[in-house]
């Protein structure tokens, strides 16, 4: 599913993960807070989200949702966090 995305390498552009944007799809990501810059990468079919925000009060999670929505090409209101509110491993559902 992420085979052609892997070829992009580095940071993903807007809509780069749009093939995953189906209603009911669950997207697992690994988050790195306090990164040097905001970006999303795909490494061995694993989505990694790097955010500059600190992980306190849900700030980093909100930034992750914003970046992920942009990469998926969907409004951030369609993303729901279903697991990992306080963890680096998070699962979002597209609704």
NORGIPE-V324437 format. One record per backbone hydrogen bond with DSSP energy under -0.5 kcal/mol. CO is the residue of the C=O (numbers start at 1). NH is the residue of the N-H. If there is no record, write none. Layout:
CO NH
CO NH
This chain:
2 6
3 7
5 8
5 9
6 9
13 16
15 18
17 20
18 21
20 22
22 25
25 94
26 28
27 92
28 47
29 90
30 49
31 33
32 51
39 50
40 12
41 43
41 48
43 46
46 43
46 48
47 30
48 41
48 50
49 32
50 39
51 35
53 34
54 56
54 60
56 59
58 62
59 63
60 64
61 65
62 66
63 67
64 68
65 69
66 70
67 71
68 72
69 73
69 74
70 15
71 17
75 78
76 79
78 95
80 82
80 93
83 91
84 87
88 31
88 90
90 29
91 82
91 83
92 27
93 80
93 95
94 24
